[in-house]
Every structure is written in C-alpha cells, then in structure tokens.
Amino acid sequence: MTAQTKAPQGYSTAQIVLHWAVVVLIAAQYIFKDAISLAWDAIRAGETFAFSPLILAHVVGGGLILAFVVWRLVLRFKRGVPDAPENEPAPLKTLSHVAHWAFYAVLVGMAMSGSLAWFGDVSQAAQVHNILKVILLALIALHVLAVPFHRFVLKNNVMQRMIRPAD
C-alpha cells in the first residue's frame, strides 16, 4: 500500500474465508498425516504400500493450502490489511508482522517441499518439510496465544477482525 492509501478497517469476506479454510486444511493435514508418512517410509524402504484416500487428501490438501495462500497474498497486496491495534506495543507490532510473513513463507515452503519429496522423491525436501512442520506448529501456538493476550491483557478485540468482514 502506498503512503496515501488508508489501511482497511478490517478484513474482507474473502480474506476471512481463506484464513479459516487454511486453518481447517492445516488441521486436517496434521490429523491425517499418518497415511502419507507410512507410505513415504515404505517407499524409502523399497516396499509397496496400499493406496489410501488419505494420501490423496494430504497431497490435494497441500495443493489447496498453497493456492489459498497465494490468493491471500494477492488480496493482501491489492486490498491491504488493517493496521495493528493502537494500544499494541511497537515490539509486538513488529513480532506480529514478522509472524504473519513467516506463516506465508512456511506454508509455501511446506507445499513446495512436500511436493518435491512426494513427486520428486527428494529426501532432503522431506527433511525440510518435517522441520517446517515444527516451525508451523510454533507459529500456530504463537498466533493462538495472541488472541487471549489481545483480549485480556491489551483489552482490544482484534479477533473480531477475523470473524466479521469489513467489506
């Protein structure tokens, strides 16, 4: 956004729907990852594995997450995002900004590394995928803990921006 463009007061319906769709897809990826993990282990051991719809679901879910993240980035650049709450201390504003960009980078990195591992049989990509999985969990924990911190410590209702659209 340019200096003359005012930040929106909240997120658009599309931004909110994409956010929650990615949340659901990420949760499903973690909950149902065993099938693809077992298949990967079998492939690495030179064994065969039985097809499971959960393997396909994991691959498709990763592709959808990548598509939705790209869509969110396009919306972010076109529409912008609301400013941080005024009562948020500057270091926390910086941390929030870095964490949001880290989410985008980690999610893109996970989709790319997962694709390289699965379709390209690149073991190093699988290792990167597993490292990013841990980083993503840390980012999710930070993100979720920020909600009660904003509500009960800073006493702003920043969560409402991701529930009520401002279009």
C-alpha positions in Angstrom: 0.0 0.0 0.0 1.2 3.5 -0.7 1.5 6.2 2.0 -1.6 7.9 0.7 -3.7 4.7 0.8 -5.6 4.2 4.0 -5.5 0.7 5.6 -8.9 -1.1 5.6 -10.7 -1.2 9.0 -11.0 -5.0 8.8 -10.5 -8.0 6.6 -12.7 -8.7 3.6 -15.1 -11.7 3.5 -12.7 -13.4 1.1 -9.7 -12.9 3.4 -11.7 -14.3 6.3 -13.0 -17.3 4.4 -9.5 -18.1 3.1 -8.0 -17.7 6.6 -10.4 -20.2 8.1 -10.2 -22.6 5.1 -6.5 -22.7 5.6 -6.9 -23.3 9.3 -9.2 -26.3 8.6 -6.9 -27.7 5.9 -3.8 -27.4 8.2 -5.6 -29.2 11.0 -6.6 -32.0 8.6 -3.0 -32.2 7.3 -1.7 -32.8 10.9 -4.6 -35.1 12.0 -4.5 -37.4 8.9 -0.8 -37.4 8.1 -0.1 -40.9 9.1 -1.1 -42.5 5.8 1.3 -40.4 3.8 4.1 -40.9 6.4 3.7 -44.6 6.3 3.6 -44.6 2.5 6.8 -42.5 2.5 8.5 -44.8 4.9 7.5 -47.8 2.7 8.8 -46.1 -0.4 12.1 -45.3 1.3 12.4 -49.0 2.3 11.7 -50.2 -1.2 8.4 -51.7 -0.1 5.0 -51.4 -1.7 2.1 -49.7 0.1 -1.6 -49.8 -0.2 -3.4 -46.8 -1.7 -5.3 -44.8 0.9 -7.6 -41.9 0.1 -5.9 -40.1 3.0 -2.7 -40.0 0.9 -4.5 -38.3 -1.9 -6.3 -36.0 0.6 -2.9 -34.9 2.0 -1.5 -34.1 -1.4 -4.6 -32.3 -2.5 -4.8 -30.5 0.9 -1.3 -29.3 0.5 -2.1 -28.0 -3.0 -5.2 -26.2 -1.8 -3.2 -24.6 1.1 -0.7 -23.3 -1.5 -3.4 -22.0 -3.7 -5.2 -20.3 -0.8 -2.0 -18.8 0.5 -1.2 -17.3 -2.9 -4.8 -16.0 -3.2 -4.5 -14.4 0.3 -1.2 -12.8 -0.7 -2.9 -11.3 -3.8 -5.7 -10.0 -1.7 -3.2 -8.6 0.8 -1.3 -6.7 -1.9 -4.5 -5.5 -3.6 -6.7 -4.6 -0.6 -4.3 -4.3 2.2 -4.8 -5.4 5.8 -6.0 -3.5 8.9 -3.4 -1.7 11.0 -2.3 -3.2 14.3 -4.4 -2.0 17.2 -3.2 1.3 18.5 -2.6 0.0 22.0 -0.3 -2.7 20.8 3.3 -2.0 21.8 5.7 -1.4 18.9 7.8 -4.6 19.6 4.6 -6.7 19.4 3.6 -5.0 16.2 6.9 -6.0 14.7 6.6 -9.5 16.0 3.1 -9.8 14.6 4.3 -8.5 11.2 7.2 -11.0 11.1 5.0 -13.8 12.3 2.4 -13.2 9.6 5.0 -13.2 6.8 6.6 -16.3 8.4 3.3 -18.0 8.1 3.2 -17.3 4.4 6.8 -18.4 3.9 6.4 -21.6 5.9 3.2 -22.6 4.2 4.6 -22.1 0.8 7.8 -23.9 1.8 5.8 -26.8 3.2 3.8 -27.2 0.0 6.9 -26.9 -2.2 9.0 -29.3 0.0 6.1 -31.8 0.3 5.6 -31.8 -3.5 9.4 -32.2 -4.1 9.5 -35.1 -1.6 6.4 -36.9 -2.9 6.6 -36.3 -6.6 10.3 -35.9 -7.0 11.5 -38.5 -4.4 13.8 -35.9 -2.8 14.7 -37.0 0.7 16.2 -33.6 1.6 12.8 -32.0 0.8 11.1 -34.4 3.1 13.5 -33.4 5.9 12.8 -29.7 5.2 9.1 -30.5 5.2 9.4 -32.0 8.7 11.4 -29.1 10.0 8.9 -26.6 8.6 6.1 -28.7 10.3 7.6 -27.9 13.7 8.1 -24.3 12.8 4.5 -24.1 11.7 3.3 -25.6 15.0 5.3 -22.9 16.9 3.7 -20.2 14.7 0.3 -21.6 15.3 0.8 -21.6 19.0 2.1 -18.0 19.0 -0.9 -17.0 16.8 -3.5 -18.7 19.0 -1.9 -17.4 22.2 -2.1 -13.9 20.8 -5.9 -14.0 20.9 -6.4 -14.1 24.7 -3.4 -11.8 25.1 -5.1 -9.2 23.0 -8.5 -9.8 24.6 -7.5 -9.9 28.3 -4.2 -8.0 28.5 -4.4 -5.4 25.8 -8.2 -5.3 26.1 -8.7 -4.9 22.4 -10.9 -7.3 20.4 -8.6 -7.9 17.5 -10.1 -11.4 17.0 -13.3 -9.8 15.7 -11.5 -8.7 12.6 -11.1 -12.3 11.6 -14.8 -13.1 12.3 -16.7 -10.0 11.0 -15.9 -8.8 7.5 -15.4 -5.2 6.8 -16.4 -5.1 3.1 
